[in-house]
Amino acid sequence: MIKANIHEIKAAFSKYLREVEKGERMIICRRNVPLAEIKPLPSRKGSRRPLGLAKGKFQVPPEFFEPLPHDVIVSFKGERE
């Protein structure tokens, strides 16, 4: 575990982040008093998510492709009718 004061971390932030990426936990201190902890996120190992998982479970209705009503378009622009 790495323990460092704010000033040290500011001076070499990239170096400390590389250590966290390797799995190290880091305690951030102010005048040697612990304030916070930085720890690595769990890695996302595994295969990529396949495309088309919901194929056949949803169908876009024909109304989706129709033009929006005038009042909806006006509200998107932040205008009033």
PDB file of N, CA, C and O in Angstrom:
ATOM      1  N   MET A   1       0.853  -1.182   0.000  1.00  0.00           N
ATOM      2  CA  MET A   1       0.000   0.000   0.000  1.00  0.00           C
ATOM      3  C   MET A   1       0.893   1.239   0.000  1.00  0.00           C
ATOM      4  O   MET A   1       1.892   1.308   0.717  1.00  0.00           O
ATOM      5  N   ILE A   2       0.513   2.198  -0.810  1.00  0.00           N
ATOM      6  CA  ILE A   2       1.252   3.450  -0.927  1.00  0.00           C
ATOM      7  C   ILE A   2       0.589   4.467  -0.007  1.00  0.00           C
ATOM      8  O   ILE A   2      -0.637   4.573   0.033  1.00  0.00           O
ATOM      9  N   LYS A   3       1.398   5.208   0.724  1.00  0.00           N
ATOM     10  CA  LYS A   3       0.890   6.290   1.574  1.00  0.00           C
ATOM     11  C   LYS A   3       1.653   7.552   1.183  1.00  0.00           C
ATOM     12  O   LYS A   3       2.882   7.585   1.255  1.00  0.00           O
ATOM     13  N   ALA A   4       0.918   8.602   0.764  1.00  0.00           N
ATOM     14  CA  ALA A   4       1.581   9.814   0.300  1.00  0.00           C
ATOM     15  C   ALA A   4       0.758  11.038   0.655  1.00  0.00           C
ATOM     16  O   ALA A   4      -0.469  10.984   0.736  1.00  0.00           O
ATOM     17  N   ASN A   5       1.460  12.142   0.866  1.00  0.00           N
ATOM     18  CA  ASN A   5       0.798  13.406   1.135  1.00  0.00           C
ATOM     19  C   ASN A   5       0.351  14.057  -0.174  1.00  0.00           C
ATOM     20  O   ASN A   5       0.863  13.744  -1.249  1.00  0.00           O
ATOM     21  N   ILE A   6      -0.597  14.952  -0.060  1.00  0.00           N
ATOM     22  CA  ILE A   6      -1.182  15.608  -1.227  1.00  0.00           C
ATOM     23  C   ILE A   6      -0.110  16.249  -2.106  1.00  0.00           C
ATOM     24  O   ILE A   6      -0.153  16.115  -3.329  1.00  0.00           O
ATOM     25  N   HIS A   7       0.835  16.933  -1.504  1.00  0.00           N
ATOM     26  CA  HIS A   7       1.885  17.614  -2.277  1.00  0.00           C
ATOM     27  C   HIS A   7       2.668  16.610  -3.123  1.00  0.00           C
ATOM     28  O   HIS A   7       2.960  16.879  -4.288  1.00  0.00           O
ATOM     29  N   GLU A   8       3.006  15.466  -2.551  1.00  0.00           N
ATOM     30  CA  GLU A   8       3.750  14.441  -3.294  1.00  0.00           C
ATOM     31  C   GLU A   8       2.918  13.900  -4.461  1.00  0.00           C
ATOM     32  O   GLU A   8       3.431  13.680  -5.558  1.00  0.00           O
ATOM     33  N   ILE A   9       1.651  13.697  -4.206  1.00  0.00           N
ATOM     34  CA  ILE A   9       0.774  13.144  -5.242  1.00  0.00           C
ATOM     35  C   ILE A   9       0.616  14.138  -6.383  1.00  0.00           C
ATOM     36  O   ILE A   9       0.653  13.755  -7.553  1.00  0.00           O
ATOM     37  N   LYS A  10       0.440  15.418  -6.047  1.00  0.00           N
ATOM     38  CA  LYS A  10       0.298  16.434  -7.094  1.00  0.00           C
ATOM     39  C   LYS A  10       1.544  16.491  -7.973  1.00  0.00           C
ATOM     40  O   LYS A  10       1.446  16.715  -9.179  1.00  0.00           O
ATOM     41  N   ALA A  11       2.695  16.293  -7.379  1.00  0.00           N
ATOM     42  CA  ALA A  11       3.948  16.396  -8.122  1.00  0.00           C
ATOM     43  C   ALA A  11       4.176  15.198  -9.049  1.00  0.00           C
ATOM     44  O   ALA A  11       4.867  15.321 -10.060  1.00  0.00           O
ATOM     45  N   ALA A  12       3.597  14.036  -8.710  1.00  0.00           N
ATOM     46  CA  ALA A  12       3.856  12.835  -9.516  1.00  0.00           C
ATOM     47  C   ALA A  12       2.578  12.015  -9.686  1.00  0.00           C
ATOM     48  O   ALA A  12       2.585  10.797  -9.505  1.00  0.00           O
ATOM     49  N   PHE A  13       1.497  12.682 -10.031  1.00  0.00           N
ATOM     50  CA  PHE A  13       0.190  12.024 -10.107  1.00  0.00           C
ATOM     51  C   PHE A  13       0.182  10.848 -11.077  1.00  0.00           C
ATOM     52  O   PHE A  13      -0.344   9.785 -10.750  1.00  0.00           O
ATOM     53  N   SER A  14       0.751  11.021 -12.255  1.00  0.00           N
ATOM     54  CA  SER A  14       0.770   9.945 -13.251  1.00  0.00           C
ATOM     55  C   SER A  14       1.496   8.715 -12.727  1.00  0.00           C
ATOM     56  O   SER A  14       1.058   7.586 -12.949  1.00  0.00           O
ATOM     57  N   LYS A  15       2.594   8.935 -12.038  1.00  0.00           N
ATOM     58  CA  LYS A  15       3.366   7.814 -11.481  1.00  0.00           C
ATOM     59  C   LYS A  15       2.513   7.028 -10.491  1.00  0.00           C
ATOM     60  O   LYS A  15       2.502   5.797 -10.518  1.00  0.00           O
ATOM     61  N   TYR A  16       1.802   7.731  -9.622  1.00  0.00           N
ATOM     62  CA  TYR A  16       0.966   7.058  -8.629  1.00  0.00           C
ATOM     63  C   TYR A  16      -0.194   6.319  -9.301  1.00  0.00           C
ATOM     64  O   TYR A  16      -0.546   5.215  -8.885  1.00  0.00           O
ATOM     65  N   LEU A  17      -0.782   6.914 -10.326  1.00  0.00           N
ATOM     66  CA  LEU A  17      -1.872   6.232 -11.024  1.00  0.00           C
ATOM     67  C   LEU A  17      -1.399   4.953 -11.702  1.00  0.00           C
ATOM     68  O   LEU A  17      -2.137   3.968 -11.748  1.00  0.00           O
ATOM     69  N   ARG A  18      -0.184   4.956 -12.226  1.00  0.00           N
ATOM     70  CA  ARG A  18       0.354   3.731 -12.828  1.00  0.00           C
ATOM     71  C   ARG A  18       0.455   2.621 -11.780  1.00  0.00           C
ATOM     72  O   ARG A  18       0.187   1.457 -12.077  1.00  0.00           O
ATOM     73  N   GLU A  19       0.837   2.979 -10.568  1.00  0.00           N
ATOM     74  CA  GLU A  19       0.925   1.993  -9.491  1.00  0.00           C
ATOM     75  C   GLU A  19      -0.462   1.465  -9.128  1.00  0.00           C
ATOM     76  O   GLU A  19      -0.631   0.273  -8.869  1.00  0.00           O
ATOM     77  N   VAL A  20      -1.450   2.355  -9.111  1.00  0.00           N
ATOM     78  CA  VAL A  20      -2.825   1.925  -8.818  1.00  0.00           C
ATOM     79  C   VAL A  20      -3.307   0.982  -9.915  1.00  0.00           C
ATOM     80  O   VAL A  20      -3.974  -0.012  -9.629  1.00  0.00           O
ATOM     81  N   GLU A  21      -2.976   1.284 -11.161  1.00  0.00           N
ATOM     82  CA  GLU A  21      -3.357   0.406 -12.271  1.00  0.00           C
ATOM     83  C   GLU A  21      -2.776  -0.991 -12.102  1.00  0.00           C
ATOM     84  O   GLU A  21      -3.381  -1.975 -12.527  1.00  0.00           O
ATOM     85  N   LYS A  22      -1.608  -1.076 -11.486  1.00  0.00           N
ATOM     86  CA  LYS A  22      -0.963  -2.375 -11.265  1.00  0.00           C
ATOM     87  C   LYS A  22      -1.592  -3.132 -10.101  1.00  0.00           C
ATOM     88  O   LYS A  22      -1.257  -4.293  -9.866  1.00  0.00           O
ATOM     89  N   GLY A  23      -2.510  -2.481  -9.361  1.00  0.00           N
ATOM     90  CA  GLY A  23      -3.183  -3.164  -8.264  1.00  0.00           C
ATOM     91  C   GLY A  23      -2.899  -2.597  -6.884  1.00  0.00           C
ATOM     92  O   GLY A  23      -3.477  -3.052  -5.897  1.00  0.00           O
ATOM     93  N   GLU A  24      -2.018  -1.611  -6.804  1.00  0.00           N
ATOM     94  CA  GLU A  24      -1.689  -1.003  -5.501  1.00  0.00           C
ATOM     95  C   GLU A  24      -2.845  -0.161  -4.985  1.00  0.00           C
ATOM     96  O   GLU A  24      -3.572   0.453  -5.766  1.00  0.00           O
ATOM     97  N   ARG A  25      -3.011  -0.132  -3.683  1.00  0.00           N
ATOM     98  CA  ARG A  25      -3.961   0.785  -3.045  1.00  0.00           C
ATOM     99  C   ARG A  25      -3.148   1.971  -2.547  1.00  0.00           C
ATOM    100  O   ARG A  25      -1.978   1.827  -2.190  1.00  0.00           O
ATOM    101  N   MET A  26      -3.772   3.142  -2.524  1.00  0.00           N
ATOM    102  CA  MET A  26      -3.045   4.345  -2.152  1.00  0.00           C
ATOM    103  C   MET A  26      -3.837   5.127  -1.114  1.00  0.00           C
ATOM    104  O   MET A  26      -5.029   5.378  -1.287  1.00  0.00           O
ATOM    105  N   ILE A  27      -3.169   5.504  -0.046  1.00  0.00           N
ATOM    106  CA  ILE A  27      -3.770   6.344   0.985  1.00  0.00           C
ATOM    107  C   ILE A  27      -3.282   7.772   0.760  1.00  0.00           C
ATOM    108  O   ILE A  27      -2.079   8.024   0.701  1.00  0.00           O
ATOM    109  N   ILE A  28      -4.226   8.700   0.634  1.00  0.00           N
ATOM    110  CA  ILE A  28      -3.893  10.112   0.461  1.00  0.00           C
ATOM    111  C   ILE A  28      -3.963  10.774   1.830  1.00  0.00           C
ATOM    112  O   ILE A  28      -4.949  10.636   2.554  1.00  0.00           O
ATOM    113  N   CYS A  29      -2.896  11.497   2.171  1.00  0.00           N
ATOM    114  CA  CYS A  29      -2.809  12.129   3.487  1.00  0.00           C
ATOM    115  C   CYS A  29      -2.655  13.641   3.351  1.00  0.00           C
ATOM    116  O   CYS A  29      -2.187  14.156   2.336  1.00  0.00           O
ATOM    117  N   ARG A  30      -3.065  14.326   4.411  1.00  0.00           N
ATOM    118  CA  ARG A  30      -2.778  15.754   4.545  1.00  0.00           C
ATOM    119  C   ARG A  30      -2.004  15.880   5.853  1.00  0.00           C
ATOM    120  O   ARG A  30      -2.527  15.605   6.933  1.00  0.00           O
ATOM    121  N   ARG A  31      -0.775  16.294   5.733  1.00  0.00           N
ATOM    122  CA  ARG A  31       0.124  16.383   6.889  1.00  0.00           C
ATOM    123  C   ARG A  31       0.178  15.053   7.646  1.00  0.00           C
ATOM    124  O   ARG A  31       0.079  15.010   8.872  1.00  0.00           O
ATOM    125  N   ASN A  32       0.335  13.981   6.883  1.00  0.00           N
ATOM    126  CA  ASN A  32       0.452  12.611   7.397  1.00  0.00           C
ATOM    127  C   ASN A  32      -0.803  12.085   8.072  1.00  0.00           C
ATOM    128  O   ASN A  32      -0.746  11.058   8.748  1.00  0.00           O
ATOM    129  N   VAL A  33      -1.944  12.764   7.907  1.00  0.00           N
ATOM    130  CA  VAL A  33      -3.221  12.287   8.439  1.00  0.00           C
ATOM    131  C   VAL A  33      -4.022  11.733   7.250  1.00  0.00           C
ATOM    132  O   VAL A  33      -4.321  12.476   6.315  1.00  0.00           O
ATOM    133  N   PRO A  34      -4.374  10.438   7.272  1.00  0.00           N
ATOM    134  CA  PRO A  34      -5.102   9.850   6.150  1.00  0.00           C
ATOM    135  C   PRO A  34      -6.440  10.546   5.891  1.00  0.00           C
ATOM    136  O   PRO A  34      -7.212  10.817   6.810  1.00  0.00           O
ATOM    137  N   LEU A  35      -6.686  10.826   4.598  1.00  0.00           N
ATOM    138  CA  LEU A  35      -7.929  11.481   4.175  1.00  0.00           C
ATOM    139  C   LEU A  35      -8.784  10.578   3.299  1.00  0.00           C
ATOM    140  O   LEU A  35     -10.002  10.502   3.463  1.00  0.00           O
ATOM    141  N   ALA A  36      -8.136   9.902   2.374  1.00  0.00           N
ATOM    142  CA  ALA A  36      -8.883   9.140   1.382  1.00  0.00           C
ATOM    143  C   ALA A  36      -8.039   7.981   0.896  1.00  0.00           C
ATOM    144  O   ALA A  36      -6.834   7.908   1.139  1.00  0.00           O
ATOM    145  N   GLU A  37      -8.709   7.085   0.207  1.00  0.00           N
ATOM    146  CA  GLU A  37      -8.030   5.933  -0.359  1.00  0.00           C
ATOM    147  C   GLU A  37      -8.391   5.826  -1.834  1.00  0.00           C
ATOM    148  O   GLU A  37      -9.548   5.996  -2.218  1.00  0.00           O
ATOM    149  N   ILE A  38      -7.392   5.542  -2.646  1.00  0.00           N
ATOM    150  CA  ILE A  38      -7.619   5.265  -4.061  1.00  0.00           C
ATOM    151  C   ILE A  38      -7.270   3.803  -4.267  1.00  0.00           C
ATOM    152  O   ILE A  38      -6.191   3.347  -3.887  1.00  0.00           O
ATOM    153  N   LYS A  39      -8.193   3.079  -4.871  1.00  0.00           N
ATOM    154  CA  LYS A  39      -7.935   1.669  -5.142  1.00  0.00           C
ATOM    155  C   LYS A  39      -8.336   1.360  -6.572  1.00  0.00           C
ATOM    156  O   LYS A  39      -9.189   2.041  -7.142  1.00  0.00           O
ATOM    157  N   PRO A  40      -7.728   0.341  -7.152  1.00  0.00           N
ATOM    158  CA  PRO A  40      -8.051   0.016  -8.539  1.00  0.00           C
ATOM    159  C   PRO A  40      -9.459  -0.551  -8.653  1.00  0.00           C
ATOM    160  O   PRO A  40      -9.952  -1.218  -7.744  1.00  0.00           O
ATOM    161  N   LEU A  41     -10.091  -0.276  -9.774  1.00  0.00           N
ATOM    162  CA  LEU A  41     -11.389  -0.866 -10.065  1.00  0.00           C
ATOM    163  C   LEU A  41     -11.184  -2.301 -10.518  1.00  0.00           C
ATOM    164  O   LEU A  41     -10.130  -2.640 -11.056  1.00  0.00           O
ATOM    165  N   PRO A  42     -12.187  -3.146 -10.304  1.00  0.00           N
ATOM    166  CA  PRO A  42     -12.039  -4.523 -10.777  1.00  0.00           C
ATOM    167  C   PRO A  42     -11.881  -4.550 -12.291  1.00  0.00           C
ATOM    168  O   PRO A  42     -12.545  -3.803 -13.011  1.00  0.00           O
ATOM    169  N   SER A  43     -11.005  -5.412 -12.759  1.00  0.00           N
ATOM    170  CA  SER A  43     -10.776  -5.471 -14.199  1.00  0.00           C
ATOM    171  C   SER A  43     -11.956  -6.145 -14.878  1.00  0.00           C
ATOM    172  O   SER A  43     -12.628  -6.997 -14.295  1.00  0.00           O
ATOM    173  N   ARG A  44     -12.194  -5.751 -16.112  1.00  0.00           N
ATOM    174  CA  ARG A  44     -13.299  -6.306 -16.883  1.00  0.00           C
ATOM    175  C   ARG A  44     -12.736  -7.347 -17.844  1.00  0.00           C
ATOM    176  O   ARG A  44     -12.623  -7.106 -19.046  1.00  0.00           O
ATOM    177  N   LYS A  45     -12.392  -8.486 -17.304  1.00  0.00           N
ATOM    178  CA  LYS A  45     -11.856  -9.541 -18.149  1.00  0.00           C
ATOM    179  C   LYS A  45     -12.999 -10.367 -18.693  1.00  0.00           C
ATOM    180  O   LYS A  45     -14.066 -10.453 -18.085  1.00  0.00           O
ATOM    181  N   GLY A  46     -12.773 -10.960 -19.820  1.00  0.00           N
ATOM    182  CA  GLY A  46     -13.791 -11.788 -20.442  1.00  0.00           C
ATOM    183  C   GLY A  46     -13.979 -11.396 -21.882  1.00  0.00           C
ATOM    184  O   GLY A  46     -13.279 -10.534 -22.414  1.00  0.00           O
ATOM    185  N   SER A  47     -14.923 -12.035 -22.490  1.00  0.00           N
ATOM    186  CA  SER A  47     -15.158 -11.756 -23.901  1.00  0.00           C
ATOM    187  C   SER A  47     -15.985 -10.491 -24.057  1.00  0.00           C
ATOM    188  O   SER A  47     -16.653 -10.031 -23.131  1.00  0.00           O
ATOM    189  N   ARG A  48     -15.916  -9.960 -25.237  1.00  0.00           N
ATOM    190  CA  ARG A  48     -16.703  -8.771 -25.553  1.00  0.00           C
ATOM    191  C   ARG A  48     -18.174  -9.153 -25.612  1.00  0.00           C
ATOM    192  O   ARG A  48     -18.521 -10.280 -25.965  1.00  0.00           O
ATOM    193  N   ARG A  49     -19.011  -8.225 -25.271  1.00  0.00           N
ATOM    194  CA  ARG A  49     -20.439  -8.462 -25.297  1.00  0.00           C
ATOM    195  C   ARG A  49     -20.894  -8.614 -26.750  1.00  0.00           C
ATOM    196  O   ARG A  49     -20.621  -7.745 -27.578  1.00  0.00           O
ATOM    197  N   PRO A  50     -21.578  -9.700 -27.059  1.00  0.00           N
ATOM    198  CA  PRO A  50     -22.011  -9.895 -28.448  1.00  0.00           C
ATOM    199  C   PRO A  50     -23.133  -8.939 -28.825  1.00  0.00           C
ATOM    200  O   PRO A  50     -23.936  -8.530 -27.986  1.00  0.00           O
ATOM    201  N   LEU A  51     -23.169  -8.595 -30.105  1.00  0.00           N
ATOM    202  CA  LEU A  51     -24.230  -7.741 -30.618  1.00  0.00           C
ATOM    203  C   LEU A  51     -25.485  -8.567 -30.856  1.00  0.00           C
ATOM    204  O   LEU A  51     -25.406  -9.761 -31.147  1.00  0.00           O
ATOM    205  N   GLY A  52     -26.630  -7.934 -30.733  1.00  0.00           N
ATOM    206  CA  GLY A  52     -27.882  -8.580 -31.069  1.00  0.00           C
ATOM    207  C   GLY A  52     -28.479  -9.448 -29.979  1.00  0.00           C
ATOM    208  O   GLY A  52     -29.233 -10.375 -30.274  1.00  0.00           O
ATOM    209  N   LEU A  53     -28.157  -9.166 -28.717  1.00  0.00           N
ATOM    210  CA  LEU A  53     -28.691  -9.979 -27.622  1.00  0.00           C
ATOM    211  C   LEU A  53     -30.207  -9.897 -27.514  1.00  0.00           C
ATOM    212  O   LEU A  53     -30.844 -10.845 -27.054  1.00  0.00           O
ATOM    213  N   ALA A  54     -30.793  -8.783 -27.929  1.00  0.00           N
ATOM    214  CA  ALA A  54     -32.243  -8.600 -27.810  1.00  0.00           C
ATOM    215  C   ALA A  54     -32.952  -8.817 -29.148  1.00  0.00           C
ATOM    216  O   ALA A  54     -34.104  -8.415 -29.313  1.00  0.00           O
ATOM    217  N   LYS A  55     -32.278  -9.438 -30.085  1.00  0.00           N
ATOM    218  CA  LYS A  55     -32.878  -9.640 -31.405  1.00  0.00           C
ATOM    219  C   LYS A  55     -34.179 -10.428 -31.268  1.00  0.00           C
ATOM    220  O   LYS A  55     -34.222 -11.488 -30.643  1.00  0.00           O
ATOM    221  N   GLY A  56     -35.228  -9.886 -31.864  1.00  0.00           N
ATOM    222  CA  GLY A  56     -36.528 -10.534 -31.830  1.00  0.00           C
ATOM    223  C   GLY A  56     -37.355 -10.219 -30.597  1.00  0.00           C
ATOM    224  O   GLY A  56     -38.520 -10.612 -30.530  1.00  0.00           O
ATOM    225  N   LYS A  57     -36.791  -9.523 -29.622  1.00  0.00           N
ATOM    226  CA  LYS A  57     -37.522  -9.198 -28.390  1.00  0.00           C
ATOM    227  C   LYS A  57     -38.185  -7.831 -28.454  1.00  0.00           C
ATOM    228  O   LYS A  57     -39.052  -7.511 -27.641  1.00  0.00           O
ATOM    229  N   PHE A  58     -37.772  -7.033 -29.421  1.00  0.00           N
ATOM    230  CA  PHE A  58     -38.298  -5.683 -29.543  1.00  0.00           C
ATOM    231  C   PHE A  58     -38.387  -5.327 -31.009  1.00  0.00           C
ATOM    232  O   PHE A  58     -37.515  -5.670 -31.807  1.00  0.00           O
ATOM    233  N   GLN A  59     -39.450  -4.637 -31.345  1.00  0.00           N
ATOM    234  CA  GLN A  59     -39.609  -4.181 -32.724  1.00  0.00           C
ATOM    235  C   GLN A  59     -39.942  -2.696 -32.691  1.00  0.00           C
ATOM    236  O   GLN A  59     -40.820  -2.273 -31.939  1.00  0.00           O
ATOM    237  N   VAL A  60     -39.255  -1.912 -33.490  1.00  0.00           N
ATOM    238  CA  VAL A  60     -39.506  -0.474 -33.555  1.00  0.00           C
ATOM    239  C   VAL A  60     -40.847  -0.263 -34.245  1.00  0.00           C
ATOM    240  O   VAL A  60     -41.043  -0.711 -35.375  1.00  0.00           O
ATOM    241  N   PRO A  61     -41.778   0.422 -33.563  1.00  0.00           N
ATOM    242  CA  PRO A  61     -43.084   0.642 -34.181  1.00  0.00           C
ATOM    243  C   PRO A  61     -42.984   1.637 -35.340  1.00  0.00           C
ATOM    244  O   PRO A  61     -42.100   2.494 -35.345  1.00  0.00           O
ATOM    245  N   PRO A  62     -43.877   1.528 -36.313  1.00  0.00           N
ATOM    246  CA  PRO A  62     -43.825   2.438 -37.477  1.00  0.00           C
ATOM    247  C   PRO A  62     -43.978   3.906 -37.083  1.00  0.00           C
ATOM    248  O   PRO A  62     -43.449   4.779 -37.771  1.00  0.00           O
ATOM    249  N   GLU A  63     -44.696   4.200 -35.984  1.00  0.00           N
ATOM    250  CA  GLU A  63     -44.884   5.588 -35.542  1.00  0.00           C
ATOM    251  C   GLU A  63     -43.553   6.265 -35.181  1.00  0.00           C
ATOM    252  O   GLU A  63     -43.446   7.491 -35.209  1.00  0.00           O
ATOM    253  N   PHE A  64     -42.558   5.467 -34.848  1.00  0.00           N
ATOM    254  CA  PHE A  64     -41.248   6.011 -34.480  1.00  0.00           C
ATOM    255  C   PHE A  64     -40.666   6.870 -35.598  1.00  0.00           C
ATOM    256  O   PHE A  64     -39.968   7.848 -35.333  1.00  0.00           O
ATOM    257  N   PHE A  65     -40.951   6.508 -36.835  1.00  0.00           N
ATOM    258  CA  PHE A  65     -40.362   7.192 -37.982  1.00  0.00           C
ATOM    259  C   PHE A  65     -41.207   8.363 -38.480  1.00  0.00           C
ATOM    260  O   PHE A  65     -40.814   9.052 -39.421  1.00  0.00           O
ATOM    261  N   GLU A  66     -42.338   8.589 -37.871  1.00  0.00           N
ATOM    262  CA  GLU A  66     -43.185   9.717 -38.261  1.00  0.00           C
ATOM    263  C   GLU A  66     -42.610  11.008 -37.688  1.00  0.00           C
ATOM    264  O   GLU A  66     -41.949  10.983 -36.650  1.00  0.00           O
ATOM    265  N   PRO A  67     -42.860  12.147 -38.363  1.00  0.00           N
ATOM    266  CA  PRO A  67     -42.360  13.427 -37.853  1.00  0.00           C
ATOM    267  C   PRO A  67     -42.951  13.736 -36.474  1.00  0.00           C
ATOM    268  O   PRO A  67     -44.077  13.350 -36.161  1.00  0.00           O
ATOM    269  N   LEU A  68     -42.160  14.440 -35.663  1.00  0.00           N
ATOM    270  CA  LEU A  68     -42.636  14.833 -34.336  1.00  0.00           C
ATOM    271  C   LEU A  68     -43.681  15.941 -34.462  1.00  0.00           C
ATOM    272  O   LEU A  68     -43.650  16.723 -35.412  1.00  0.00           O
ATOM    273  N   PRO A  69     -44.602  16.007 -33.507  1.00  0.00           N
ATOM    274  CA  PRO A  69     -45.573  17.109 -33.501  1.00  0.00           C
ATOM    275  C   PRO A  69     -44.862  18.452 -33.330  1.00  0.00           C
ATOM    276  O   PRO A  69     -43.789  18.530 -32.731  1.00  0.00           O
ATOM    277  N   HIS A  70     -45.474  19.498 -33.864  1.00  0.00           N
ATOM    278  CA  HIS A  70     -44.879  20.833 -33.837  1.00  0.00           C
ATOM    279  C   HIS A  70     -44.546  21.285 -32.403  1.00  0.00           C
ATOM    280  O   HIS A  70     -43.473  21.841 -32.170  1.00  0.00           O
ATOM    281  N   ASP A  71     -45.454  21.050 -31.443  1.00  0.00           N
ATOM    282  CA  ASP A  71     -45.212  21.507 -30.069  1.00  0.00           C
ATOM    283  C   ASP A  71     -43.999  20.819 -29.452  1.00  0.00           C
ATOM    284  O   ASP A  71     -43.306  21.429 -28.638  1.00  0.00           O
ATOM    285  N   VAL A  72     -43.725  19.581 -29.811  1.00  0.00           N
ATOM    286  CA  VAL A  72     -42.549  18.875 -29.286  1.00  0.00           C
ATOM    287  C   VAL A  72     -41.278  19.475 -29.883  1.00  0.00           C
ATOM    288  O   VAL A  72     -40.297  19.682 -29.169  1.00  0.00           O
ATOM    289  N   ILE A  73     -41.290  19.751 -31.164  1.00  0.00           N
ATOM    290  CA  ILE A  73     -40.119  20.359 -31.816  1.00  0.00           C
ATOM    291  C   ILE A  73     -39.825  21.722 -31.208  1.00  0.00           C
ATOM    292  O   ILE A  73     -38.667  22.049 -30.949  1.00  0.00           O
ATOM    293  N   VAL A  74     -40.853  22.513 -30.979  1.00  0.00           N
ATOM    294  CA  VAL A  74     -40.688  23.840 -30.381  1.00  0.00           C
ATOM    295  C   VAL A  74     -40.097  23.717 -28.982  1.00  0.00           C
ATOM    296  O   VAL A  74     -39.217  24.497 -28.617  1.00  0.00           O
ATOM    297  N   SER A  75     -40.561  22.754 -28.194  1.00  0.00           N
ATOM    298  CA  SER A  75     -40.041  22.611 -26.827  1.00  0.00           C
ATOM    299  C   SER A  75     -38.577  22.172 -26.828  1.00  0.00           C
ATOM    300  O   SER A  75     -37.831  22.552 -25.925  1.00  0.00           O
ATOM    301  N   PHE A  76     -38.144  21.379 -27.821  1.00  0.00           N
ATOM    302  CA  PHE A  76     -36.741  21.005 -27.920  1.00  0.00           C
ATOM    303  C   PHE A  76     -35.864  22.229 -28.168  1.00  0.00           C
ATOM    304  O   PHE A  76     -34.725  22.286 -27.702  1.00  0.00           O
ATOM    305  N   LYS A  77     -36.386  23.191 -28.888  1.00  0.00           N
ATOM    306  CA  LYS A  77     -35.638  24.411 -29.193  1.00  0.00           C
ATOM    307  C   LYS A  77     -35.689  25.402 -28.050  1.00  0.00           C
ATOM    308  O   LYS A  77     -35.017  26.432 -28.102  1.00  0.00           O
ATOM    309  N   GLY A  78     -36.478  25.117 -27.005  1.00  0.00           N
ATOM    310  CA  GLY A  78     -36.593  26.034 -25.862  1.00  0.00           C
ATOM    311  C   GLY A  78     -37.484  27.207 -26.149  1.00  0.00           C
ATOM    312  O   GLY A  78     -37.399  28.228 -25.468  1.00  0.00           O
ATOM    313  N   GLU A  79     -38.329  27.090 -27.132  1.00  0.00           N
ATOM    314  CA  GLU A  79     -39.224  28.165 -27.511  1.00  0.00           C
ATOM    315  C   GLU A  79     -40.632  27.889 -26.982  1.00  0.00           C
ATOM    316  O   GLU A  79     -40.935  26.786 -26.527  1.00  0.00           O
ATOM    317  N   ARG A  80     -41.461  28.886 -27.049  1.00  0.00           N
ATOM    318  CA  ARG A  80     -42.870  28.722 -26.681  1.00  0.00           C
ATOM    319  C   ARG A  80     -43.706  28.926 -27.930  1.00  0.00           C
ATOM    320  O   ARG A  80     -43.320  29.647 -28.850  1.00  0.00           O
ATOM    321  N   GLU A  81     -44.828  28.293 -27.939  1.00  0.00           N
ATOM    322  CA  GLU A  81     -45.712  28.460 -29.103  1.00  0.00           C
ATOM    323  C   GLU A  81     -46.399  29.793 -29.063  1.00  0.00           C
ATOM    324  O   GLU A  81     -47.181  30.112 -29.959  1.00  0.00           O
TER     325      GLU A  81
END
